[in-house]
Each structure stands twice: as structure tokens, then as C-alpha cells.
Amino acid sequence: MPTTTSSHVVPTTHSQVAPLADDPMRALQRERLDAAILRSLGLRRAYRLSRTSPPCEAWDDLEQEVARAATLLWELPAGPSTLCDDLLAFCAFVARELEVTEGMALTADEEWTRLERLAPRAVAALDAICGELVQARVQSSPVMRALASTFGAIRAHFAVACVVPWRRAA
């Protein structure tokens, strides 16, 4: 809305400036992790186009959950920084595993075996990161409940793959 002075109309400008990050290094690291996730998921899709054998659907489901989780983390308002940073790094790790697995051109059975080998480490890493998310279902924070639900789904995918190795160990 322009303002008027004695004989002049002075336009006022409203500029949309993104708020400065409290920690520029953290913001840069977050952008790098986001870029790594997008790159890995994009390469996985590119590898998929040249695939000749049927895929293991468990990896496809995991890809959807990781994409959903990374999107949620991107859309969150400033949250518990260490938790969000660790969860985003976990998403980047899983996205990279998705890309590498697809790039290996394995059969569905070989992909499942690879998932079985990865699953115990992924569950342990997620459990170490998400200690505070365990109680999130009881908390009133919708952000924490959303994180708990999203990463609980990822953990469930890995836990299913852990069942067979855990039975073999018993």
C-alpha cells in the first residue's frame, strides 16, 4: 500500500525474505542431506527403468516410507534439532541403500537377502535415534506423533525383514 507525503506518493515495498537460520551450518547440512536423499531416490528410479527382473516389493514400500519421512522432516517447523537431524541422516542412509540395491540388478530373492542383512543394523540405528519418539504417541505434540507414526512405519518394514535372521539366531 503506497503512503503519501505532502505531494508525493511513496510506494512501500514488502519483500518476502526467508528467515535467517539460527545455525547456518545446520541449515547447510540439512540441505545437503535433502539433496542426497533426492539424488539417491532419483537414481533408484533411473536404475529401475533398465531393470529386467521383477523387483522385491519390500524395497518399493520402503522407498515410499522414506520419501514420506523426508518430506515430513522438511515441512516441520523448527523442532528438536538433534532428533530431526539424526532422522534426516537416517533417511539419507536408507535412500542410499535403496539406490545401491537397485543399481546392483539383483533378483527379487537377492534383494530380500540384502534387506535381511541390512535390517538389524537399521532397526538398531533407528532405535538409538528414536528413544524419545517411543513416548510420542502419549504426548500431545502433533509433530512428535507424526514423526513417531512415520518412522514407526519405516521401523516396521525393517522389523519384518529381521524376523527371519532373528529366528535363525535362536
N, CA, C and O of each residue as an XYZ file, in Angstrom:
680
protein
N       0.844     -1.163      0.000
C       0.000      0.000      0.000
C       0.894      1.231      0.000
O       1.732      1.374      0.890
N       0.740      2.122     -0.971
C       1.575      3.307     -1.002
C       1.203      4.289      0.104
O       0.050      4.369      0.529
N       2.174      5.009      0.543
C       1.921      6.059      1.529
C       2.097      7.404      0.848
O       2.848      7.528     -0.120
N       1.409      8.395      1.351
C       1.514      9.718      0.737
C       2.240     10.664      1.673
O       2.054     10.644      2.890
N       3.056     11.473      1.076
C       3.661     12.570      1.802
C       3.058     13.824      1.206
O       2.125     13.721      0.410
N       3.524     14.950      1.536
C       2.902     16.199      1.124
C       2.448     16.195     -0.333
O       1.276     16.467     -0.595
N       3.304     15.906     -1.265
C       2.866     15.917     -2.654
C       3.329     14.689     -3.428
O       3.125     14.597     -4.638
N       3.932     13.779     -2.749
C       4.470     12.596     -3.433
C       3.813     11.325     -2.916
O       3.448     11.220     -1.745
N       3.675     10.380     -3.804
C       3.246      9.052     -3.409
C       4.499      8.198     -3.320
O       5.232      8.049     -4.297
N       4.736      7.644     -2.149
C       5.919      6.829     -1.931
C       5.479      5.381     -1.825
O       4.804      5.011     -0.864
N       5.850      4.553     -2.797
C       5.441      3.148     -2.707
C       6.218      2.444     -1.596
O       7.414      2.664     -1.406
N       5.518      1.617     -0.892
C       6.185      0.799      0.115
C       6.381     -0.578     -0.480
O       5.510     -1.100     -1.177
N       7.484     -1.136     -0.211
C       7.765     -2.468     -0.748
C       7.717     -3.477      0.381
O       8.224     -3.244      1.479
N       7.119     -4.561      0.092
C       7.071     -5.681      1.034
C       7.857     -6.812      0.404
O       7.439     -7.385     -0.602
N       8.955     -7.120      0.975
C       9.748     -8.201      0.412
C       9.606     -9.434      1.283
O       9.616     -9.360      2.512
N       9.475    -10.546      0.625
C       9.405    -11.823      1.319
C      10.819    -12.339      1.468
O      11.419    -12.817      0.505
N      11.337    -12.245      2.637
C      12.682    -12.722      2.891
C      12.580    -13.912      3.832
O      11.928    -13.847      4.874
N      13.225    -14.975      3.453
C      13.222    -16.153      4.314
C      13.945    -15.813      5.609
O      14.960    -15.118      5.590
N      13.432    -16.293      6.719
C      14.111    -16.001      7.980
C      15.494    -16.643      7.988
O      15.702    -17.735      7.459
N      16.404    -15.948      8.589
C      17.752    -16.483      8.694
C      17.762    -17.668      9.636
O      17.095    -17.667     10.671
N      18.505    -18.650      9.273
C      18.610    -19.833     10.126
C      19.388    -19.474     11.384
O      20.338    -18.692     11.350
N      18.963    -20.059     12.484
C      19.683    -19.837     13.733
C      21.095    -20.387     13.634
O      22.025    -19.827     14.215
N      21.257    -21.460     12.917
C      22.552    -22.094     12.764
C      22.787    -22.357     11.276
O      22.287    -23.346     10.740
N      23.534    -21.492     10.610
C      23.731    -21.665      9.163
C      24.398    -22.983      8.790
O      24.108    -23.543      7.733
N      25.283    -23.484      9.640
C      25.928    -24.768      9.341
C      24.921    -25.909      9.388
O      24.974    -26.828      8.571
N      24.013    -25.847     10.340
C      22.965    -26.866     10.438
C      22.055    -26.796      9.217
O      21.674    -27.827      8.662
N      21.707    -25.579      8.799
C      20.858    -25.413      7.619
C      21.549    -25.953      6.372
O      20.906    -26.587      5.535
N      22.841    -25.710      6.240
C      23.596    -26.220      5.101
C      23.649    -27.745      5.120
O      23.482    -28.386      4.082
N      23.878    -28.322      6.285
C      23.911    -29.779      6.412
C      22.551    -30.378      6.057
O      22.475    -31.417      5.401
N      21.495    -29.728      6.487
C      20.147    -30.201      6.188
C      19.894    -30.172      4.685
O      19.325    -31.113      4.130
N      20.315    -29.093      4.025
C      20.147    -29.005      2.575
C      20.955    -30.086      1.859
O      20.493    -30.649      0.867
N      22.142    -30.376      2.348
C      22.967    -31.428      1.741
C      22.310    -32.795      1.901
O      22.299    -33.598      0.968
N      21.764    -33.057      3.086
C      21.081    -34.337      3.298
C      19.852    -34.447      2.410
O      19.604    -35.502      1.825
N      19.082    -33.377      2.303
C      17.910    -33.384      1.423
C      18.314    -33.651     -0.020
O      17.668    -34.435     -0.715
N      19.384    -33.000     -0.470
C      19.864    -33.206     -1.835
C      20.326    -34.648     -2.035
O      20.082    -35.239     -3.087
N      20.994    -35.214     -1.028
C      21.456    -36.603     -1.131
C      20.273    -37.561     -1.222
O      20.311    -38.523     -1.990
N      19.234    -37.308     -0.451
C      18.038    -38.158     -0.494
C      17.395    -38.079     -1.872
O      17.085    -39.107     -2.474
N      17.196    -36.874     -2.369
C      16.568    -36.707     -3.685
C      17.407    -37.354     -4.783
O      16.864    -37.996     -5.682
N      18.724    -37.187     -4.715
C      19.604    -37.784     -5.713
C      19.519    -39.306     -5.674
O      19.392    -39.950     -6.716
N      19.588    -39.875     -4.491
C      19.547    -41.340     -4.366
C      18.223    -41.908     -4.845
O      18.200    -42.909     -5.561
N      17.127    -41.283     -4.461
C      15.823    -41.787     -4.898
C      15.642    -41.605     -6.402
O      15.026    -42.446     -7.058
N      16.172    -40.518     -6.949
C      16.103    -40.314     -8.399
C      16.928    -41.342     -9.162
O      16.482    -41.869    -10.182
N      18.124    -41.626     -8.672
C      18.954    -42.644     -9.321
C      18.323    -44.019     -9.223
O      18.417    -44.818    -10.155
N      17.677    -44.299     -8.094
C      16.993    -45.589     -7.957
C      15.926    -45.731     -9.042
O      15.801    -46.786     -9.663
N      15.174    -44.681     -9.263
C      14.133    -44.732    -10.295
C      14.746    -44.892    -11.688
O      14.192    -45.590    -12.538
N      15.868    -44.256    -11.915
C      16.550    -44.395    -13.209
C      17.036    -45.835    -13.408
O      16.891    -46.399    -14.493
N      17.611    -46.421    -12.362
C      18.035    -47.820    -12.451
C      16.840    -48.736    -12.692
O      16.947    -49.734    -13.406
N      15.720    -48.396    -12.102
C      14.528    -49.220    -12.243
C      14.093    -49.323    -13.702
O      13.582    -50.360    -14.124
N      14.291    -48.262    -14.467
C      13.885    -48.264    -15.874
C      14.627    -49.303    -16.700
O      14.100    -49.791    -17.700
N      15.845    -49.646    -16.293
C      16.612    -50.630    -17.061
C      16.546    -52.026    -16.458
O      17.253    -52.928    -16.906
N      15.720    -52.208    -15.464
C      15.613    -53.490    -14.774
C      14.966    -54.539    -15.684
O      14.022    -54.244    -16.418
N      15.489    -55.763    -15.621
C      14.936    -56.849    -16.437
C      14.223    -57.906    -15.602
O      13.388    -58.645    -16.123
N      14.545    -57.987    -14.308
C      13.886    -58.993    -13.459
C      12.864    -58.309    -12.552
O      12.968    -57.110    -12.289
N      11.878    -59.068    -12.074
C      10.882    -58.471    -11.181
C      11.526    -58.036     -9.861
O      12.394    -58.732     -9.335
N      11.103    -56.893     -9.329
C      11.716    -56.377     -8.101
C      11.121    -56.990     -6.838
O      10.068    -57.626     -6.870
N      11.811    -56.786     -5.749
C      11.306    -57.152     -4.428
C      10.470    -55.972     -3.937
O      10.995    -54.872     -3.760
N       9.191    -56.190     -3.721
C       8.284    -55.102     -3.373
C       8.589    -54.460     -2.024
O       8.191    -53.321     -1.781
N       9.286    -55.170     -1.149
C       9.616    -54.605      0.156
C      10.463    -53.348      0.007
O      10.290    -52.396      0.767
N      11.373    -53.332     -0.959
C      12.202    -52.147     -1.188
C      11.356    -50.992     -1.718
O      11.591    -49.838     -1.359
N      10.375    -51.291     -2.568
C       9.493    -50.245     -3.093
C       8.682    -49.606     -1.965
O       8.537    -48.385     -1.907
N       8.159    -50.441     -1.076
C       7.398    -49.918      0.059
C       8.290    -49.064      0.957
O       7.868    -48.021      1.454
N       9.499    -49.507      1.153
C      10.443    -48.762      1.975
C      10.765    -47.412      1.336
O      10.889    -46.403      2.031
N      10.897    -47.399      0.013
C      11.152    -46.131     -0.689
C      10.023    -45.132     -0.435
O      10.281    -43.956     -0.179
N       8.790    -45.591     -0.503
C       7.654    -44.699     -0.257
C       7.678    -44.139      1.160
O       7.406    -42.956      1.368
N       8.000    -44.980      2.128
C       8.042    -44.528      3.521
C       9.183    -43.532      3.751
O       9.013    -42.560      4.487
N      10.326    -43.764      3.137
C      11.459    -42.853      3.293
C      11.145    -41.504      2.641
O      11.459    -40.455      3.204
N      10.536    -41.527      1.477
C      10.152    -40.270      0.815
C       9.160    -39.500      1.681
O       9.265    -38.282      1.820
N       8.203    -40.209      2.259
C       7.218    -39.576      3.143
C       7.902    -38.982      4.382
O       7.577    -37.871      4.803
N       8.835    -39.716      4.951
C       9.535    -39.252      6.156
C      10.394    -38.030      5.854
O      10.391    -37.066      6.620
N      11.127    -38.063      4.747
C      11.974    -36.920      4.387
C      11.123    -35.683      4.128
O      11.507    -34.574      4.500
N       9.971    -35.868      3.493
C       9.070    -34.747      3.253
C       8.550    -34.181      4.567
O       8.496    -32.964      4.744
N       8.173    -35.051      5.479
C       7.695    -34.595      6.788
C       8.787    -33.799      7.501
O       8.509    -32.737      8.058
N       9.999    -34.287      7.493
C      11.091    -33.584      8.150
C      11.360    -32.227      7.504
O      11.723    -31.270      8.188
N      11.180    -32.146      6.194
C      11.387    -30.881      5.501
C      10.304    -29.874      5.875
O      10.576    -28.680      5.996
N       9.077    -30.359      6.058
C       7.949    -29.468      6.324
C       7.797    -29.084      7.793
O       7.022    -28.187      8.123
N       8.521    -29.746      8.656
C       8.379    -29.465     10.082
C       8.857    -28.070     10.444
O       9.844    -27.578      9.897
N       8.156    -27.445     11.363
C       8.714    -26.219     11.921
C       9.937    -26.600     12.748
O      10.186    -27.780     12.995
N      10.674    -25.624     13.159
C      11.878    -25.912     13.945
C      11.520    -26.834     15.095
O      10.736    -26.482     15.976
N      12.096    -27.993     15.072
C      11.810    -28.993     16.096
C      13.057    -29.296     16.887
O      14.032    -28.545     16.850
N      13.020    -30.398     17.600
C      14.215    -30.795     18.339
C      15.348    -31.050     17.343
O      15.314    -32.024     16.591
N      16.327    -30.189     17.344
C      17.318    -30.194     16.272
C      18.079    -31.508     16.152
O      18.223    -32.026     15.045
N      18.557    -32.045     17.225
C      19.339    -33.271     17.134
C      18.492    -34.412     16.598
O      18.943    -35.166     15.735
N      17.284    -34.546     17.092
C      16.403    -35.613     16.634
C      16.117    -35.481     15.142
O      16.264    -36.452     14.400
N      15.712    -34.305     14.694
C      15.398    -34.112     13.275
C      16.624    -34.320     12.394
O      16.530    -34.921     11.324
N      17.764    -33.827     12.842
C      18.998    -34.011     12.072
C      19.337    -35.489     11.942
O      19.687    -35.959     10.860
N      19.233    -36.216     13.044
C      19.542    -37.648     13.023
C      18.561    -38.422     12.147
O      18.958    -39.330     11.416
N      17.284    -38.060     12.222
C      16.282    -38.742     11.397
C      16.503    -38.452      9.917
O      16.330    -39.336      9.078
N      16.880    -37.230      9.595
C      17.155    -36.893      8.206
C      18.388    -37.649      7.702
O      18.408    -38.115      6.562
N      19.404    -37.768      8.540
C      20.594    -38.542      8.166
C      20.229    -40.017      7.968
O      20.753    -40.668      7.064
N      19.341    -40.541      8.804
C      18.886    -41.920      8.646
C      18.170    -42.086      7.305
O      18.378    -43.081      6.610
N      17.333    -41.124      6.941
C      16.642    -41.180      5.652
C      17.648    -41.179      4.500
O      17.474    -41.903      3.520
N      18.694    -40.370      4.618
C      19.724    -40.333      3.574
C      20.434    -41.680      3.473
O      20.729    -42.150      2.374
N      20.705    -42.297      4.613
C      21.340    -43.617      4.634
C      20.460    -44.654      3.922
O      20.943    -45.409      3.078
N      19.189    -44.684      4.262
C      18.278    -45.670      3.661
C      18.087    -45.385      2.170
O      18.047    -46.311      1.360
N      17.970    -44.114      1.811
C      17.822    -43.768      0.393
C      19.038    -44.245     -0.404
O      18.896    -44.734     -1.525
N      20.210    -44.105      0.168
C      21.429    -44.582     -0.499
C      21.409    -46.098     -0.649
O      21.798    -46.628     -1.690
N      20.955    -46.798      0.391
C      20.840    -48.263      0.302
C      19.827    -48.663     -0.770
O      20.033    -49.651     -1.475
N      18.748    -47.917     -0.897
C      17.762    -48.182     -1.942
C      18.398    -48.027     -3.326
O      18.195    -48.857     -4.212
N      19.163    -46.960     -3.493
C      19.830    -46.712     -4.774
C      20.840    -47.806     -5.095
O      20.849    -48.338     -6.205
N      21.684    -48.141     -4.136
C      22.726    -49.151     -4.365
C      22.099    -50.497     -4.694
O      22.551    -51.187     -5.607
N      21.074    -50.870     -3.963
C      20.413    -52.155     -4.198
C      19.825    -52.221     -5.594
O      19.982    -53.224     -6.290
N      19.152    -51.165     -6.005
C      18.568    -51.153     -7.352
C      19.651    -51.173     -8.421
O      19.478    -51.794     -9.470
N      20.758    -50.505     -8.163
C      21.852    -50.463     -9.125
C      22.584    -51.781     -9.288
O      23.296    -51.976    -10.273
N      22.420    -52.689     -8.334
C      23.104    -53.978     -8.406
C      22.407    -54.965     -9.332
O      22.968    -56.016     -9.643
N      21.205    -54.650     -9.775
C      20.441    -55.509    -10.687
C      20.297    -56.927    -10.141
O      20.586    -57.901    -10.835
N      19.852    -57.031     -8.907
C      19.664    -58.323     -8.249
C      18.291    -58.897     -8.574
O      17.395    -58.186     -9.029
N      18.147    -60.180     -8.333
C      16.820    -60.787     -8.423
C      16.038    -60.391     -7.174
O      16.611    -59.853     -6.227
N      14.745    -60.653     -7.170
C      13.920    -60.317     -6.011
C      14.402    -61.051     -4.757
O      14.413    -60.477     -3.668
N      14.798    -62.313     -4.908
C      15.303    -63.073     -3.754
C      16.614    -62.501     -3.233
O      16.827    -62.427     -2.023
N      17.483    -62.099     -4.139
C      18.755    -61.493     -3.715
C      18.524    -60.142     -3.037
O      19.219    -59.788     -2.084
N      17.549    -59.400     -3.535
C      17.200    -58.125     -2.886
C      16.676    -58.364     -1.475
O      17.027    -57.640     -0.544
N      15.833    -59.385     -1.323
C      15.296    -59.698      0.001
C      16.430    -60.083      0.956
O      16.437    -59.661      2.112
N      17.372    -60.869      0.482
C      18.523    -61.255      1.304
C      19.314    -60.024      1.725
O      19.756    -59.926      2.870
N      19.490    -59.104      0.817
C      20.195    -57.855      1.149
C      19.410    -57.067      2.202
O      20.005    -56.493      3.114
N      18.104    -57.037      2.083
C      17.275    -56.349      3.075
C      17.380    -57.031      4.442
O      17.430    -56.357      5.471
N      17.414    -58.361      4.452
C      17.575    -59.098      5.713
C      18.892    -58.758      6.394
O      18.959    -58.667      7.619
N      19.928    -58.573      5.605
C      21.241    -58.241      6.182
C      21.287    -56.806      6.711
O      21.936    -56.526      7.719
N      20.600    -55.916      6.028
C      20.584    -54.508      6.420
C      19.654    -54.251      7.604
O      19.928    -53.382      8.432
N      18.581    -54.987      7.684
C      17.506    -54.701      8.638
C      17.947    -54.623     10.109
O      17.583    -53.657     10.780
N      18.700    -55.570     10.634
C      19.074    -55.460     12.055
C      19.854    -54.183     12.382
O      19.629    -53.563     13.421
N      20.765    -53.797     11.496
C      21.511    -52.550     11.715
C      20.596    -51.337     11.632
O      20.729    -50.400     12.419
N      19.667    -51.352     10.681
C      18.744    -50.222     10.518
C      17.825    -50.095     11.718
O      17.579    -48.988     12.197
N      17.313    -51.218     12.210
C      16.450    -51.187     13.396
C      17.225    -50.663     14.597
O      16.718    -49.832     15.351
N      18.444    -51.140     14.776
C      19.259    -50.691     15.911
C      19.556    -49.194     15.814
O      19.493    -48.480     16.815
N      19.878    -48.723     14.617
C      20.152    -47.292     14.437
C      18.915    -46.462     14.703
O      18.986    -45.431     15.372
N      17.782    -46.903     14.185
C      16.536    -46.160     14.393
C      16.126    -46.170     15.858
O      15.642    -45.161     16.371
N      16.313    -47.291     16.536
C      16.006    -47.357     17.965
C      16.898    -46.416     18.772
O      16.446    -45.786     19.729
N      18.166    -46.329     18.377
C      19.088    -45.432     19.082
C      18.708    -43.967     18.868
O      18.847    -43.148     19.777
N      18.237    -43.644     17.687
C      17.849    -42.263     17.380
C      16.515    -41.903     18.032
O      16.351    -40.805     18.566
N      15.583    -42.823     17.984
C      14.186    -42.515     18.313
C      13.771    -42.830     19.734
O      12.590    -43.073     19.979
N      14.677    -42.835     20.662
C      14.296    -43.130     22.037
C      13.144    -42.276     22.532
O      12.239    -42.781     23.197
N      13.167    -40.982     22.214
C      12.114    -40.095     22.694
C      10.829    -40.204     21.884
O       9.775    -39.760     22.339
N      10.900    -40.783     20.700
C       9.678    -40.944     19.912
C       8.794    -42.061     20.440
O       7.607    -42.113     20.120
N       9.355    -42.952     21.240
C       8.572    -44.063     21.775
C       7.393    -43.541     22.595
O       6.297    -44.100     22.540
N       7.618    -42.478     23.348
C       6.543    -41.918     24.156
C       5.726    -40.879     23.400
O       4.817    -40.284     23.980
N       6.021    -40.640     22.122
C       5.358    -39.589     21.365
C       3.870    -39.848     21.173
O       3.096    -38.903     21.023
N       3.468    -41.086     21.174
C       2.042    -41.374     20.992
C       1.224    -40.892     22.179
O       0.025    -40.646     22.052
N       1.865    -40.757     23.323
C       1.184    -40.297     24.521
C       1.217    -38.768     24.605
O       0.315    -38.152     25.173
N       2.251    -38.167     24.043
C       2.397    -36.722     24.104
C       1.337    -36.032     23.263
O       0.757    -36.621     22.351
N       1.104    -34.784     23.588
C       0.084    -34.033     22.863
C       0.628    -33.345     21.610
O      -0.152    -32.805     20.826
N       1.932    -33.353     21.405
C       2.523    -32.672     20.257
C       2.197    -33.403     18.960
O       2.596    -34.555     18.788
N       1.484    -32.758     18.050
C       1.186    -33.413     16.767
C       2.439    -33.684     15.942
O       2.481    -34.645     15.174
N       3.453    -32.849     16.096
C       4.703    -33.059     15.359
C       5.355    -34.356     15.807
O       5.777    -35.162     14.978
N       5.438    -34.556     17.112
C       6.061    -35.782     17.629
C       5.247    -37.013     17.265
O       5.812    -38.065     16.966
N       3.930    -36.893     17.289
C       3.088    -38.033     16.895
C       3.287    -38.358     15.418
O       3.333    -39.529     15.039
N       3.403    -37.328     14.585
C       3.620    -37.559     13.149
C       4.970    -38.228     12.916
O       5.075    -39.158     12.116
N       5.999    -37.759     13.609
C       7.317    -38.384     13.484
C       7.279    -39.834     13.953
O       7.836    -40.719     13.303
N       6.621    -40.069     15.082
C       6.535    -41.431     15.621
C       5.821    -42.358     14.639
O       6.251    -43.491     14.425
N       4.756    -41.886     14.058
C       3.999    -42.704     13.115
C       4.803    -42.994     11.849
O       4.847    -44.133     11.384
N       5.425    -41.983     11.306
C       6.176    -42.131     10.062
C       7.387    -43.042     10.236
O       7.612    -43.950      9.435
N       8.160    -42.793     11.285
C       9.358    -43.609     11.477
C       9.018    -44.972     12.078
O       9.798    -45.916     11.959
N       7.871    -45.074     12.715
C       7.397    -46.381     13.150
C       7.100    -47.276     11.957
O       7.355    -48.479     11.996
N       6.560    -46.685     10.894
C       6.281    -47.453      9.667
C       7.586    -47.931      9.018
O       7.663    -49.058      8.531
N       8.597    -47.078      9.016
C       9.899    -47.483      8.458
C      10.489    -48.604      9.305
O      10.992    -49.596      8.777
N      10.424    -48.437     10.616
C      10.953    -49.468     11.508
C      10.221    -50.790     11.297
O      10.841    -51.853     11.329
N       8.919    -50.733     11.082
C       8.137    -51.952     10.850
C       8.596    -52.676      9.593
O       8.658    -53.905      9.574
N       8.918    -51.924      8.537
C       9.424    -52.558      7.309
C      10.719    -53.313      7.585
O      10.913    -54.434      7.114
N      11.594    -52.684      8.350
C      12.854    -53.358      8.673
C      12.636    -54.511      9.649
O      13.299    -55.542      9.541
N      11.725    -54.352     10.590
C      11.474    -55.407     11.572
C      10.953    -56.679     10.898
O      11.300    -57.785     11.311
N      10.138    -56.529      9.880
C       9.647    -57.699      9.139
C      10.820    -58.453      8.528
O      10.845    -59.684      8.538
N      11.785    -57.721      7.998
C      12.953    -58.370      7.394
C      13.865    -58.973      8.450
O      14.660    -59.861      8.143
N      13.764    -58.505      9.690
C      14.598    -59.038     10.777
C      14.067    -60.358     11.318
O      14.823    -61.112     11.931
N      12.818    -60.651     11.114
C      12.207    -61.836     11.710
C      12.950    -63.100     11.327
O      13.229    -63.938     12.184
N      13.271    -63.247     10.068
C      13.954    -64.461      9.614
C      15.345    -64.579     10.227
O      15.671    -65.641     10.758
N      16.191    -63.532     10.180
C      17.514    -63.677     10.821
C      17.423    -63.903     12.308
O      18.232    -64.646     12.864
N      16.454    -63.282     12.979
C      16.322    -63.480     14.419
C      15.913    -64.929     14.717
O      16.366    -65.511     15.703
N      15.068    -65.502     13.876
C      14.669    -66.901     14.074
C      15.849    -67.832     13.840
O      16.009    -68.828     14.546
N      16.677    -67.511     12.850
C      17.850    -68.340     12.575
C      18.814    -68.296     13.764
O      19.436    -69.306     14.094
N      18.939    -67.141     14.401
C      19.863    -66.985     15.514
C      19.378    -67.736     16.759
O      20.187    -68.151     17.589
N      18.075    -67.907     16.884
C      17.511    -68.553     18.065
C      17.657    -70.008     18.040
O      17.228    -70.688     18.971
